[in-house]
């Protein structure tokens, strides 16, 4: 797994604001998705892929970062996470999975 260093802060005057990231993980091995939000994406990815000793995501490792969206407040991130967990939201995510896999198939065909 390649290291990813993502930590978003916004500086405004005398204040730093944490940004919240809604993220979607994909497990190719098990064809599963996971939707969550965090204020520290690097730490959260490491937790999902390496550190966690129990929980749902541990069973389906390794995880790839499929999609991210950044928000200025936790409530906005939570709202978007909830939307992505609906039927329409999951349809949006699975379409992204299909795009990626179709692009990889086309690339692989071009190499043969």
Secondary structure, DSSP 8 states (H G I E B T S, - for coil): --------EEEETTEEEE-EEEEEEEETTTTEEEEEEES-HHHHHHIIIII-SSSTGGGG---EEEEEEEESSHHHHHHHHHHHTSHHHHHHHHHHHHHHHHHHHHHHHHH-
